Amino acid sequence: MIDCTEAVRRMWAYLEHVLEPTPADELEAHLDSCQRCCGELEFNDRLRAMVAERSPGPEVPGELRAHLEEILRRSAVEPEARS
């Protein structure tokens, strides 16, 4: 099973329905047993919907998107490091 770090890394692709079937299945299996990542997924989904609703402009540039994903990935890893 994948860990939380990998689950967070896959979330945006999952929400955009561009994640390959096997990685998506692995993410869903992780979500079945991880309440924290379920919260992350819900937050990311709501954030994505809110941005899409308020910003009918072009998609987020790849570099900015990668930067935002890295920030989210680091925030998901930091609580684990403190435990």
Buried (B, 14 or more C-beta within 10 A) or exposed (E): EBEBBBBBBBBBBBBEEEBEEEBBEBBEEBBEEBEBBBEBBEEBBEEBEEEEEEEEEEEEEEEEEEEEBEEBBEEBEEEEEEE
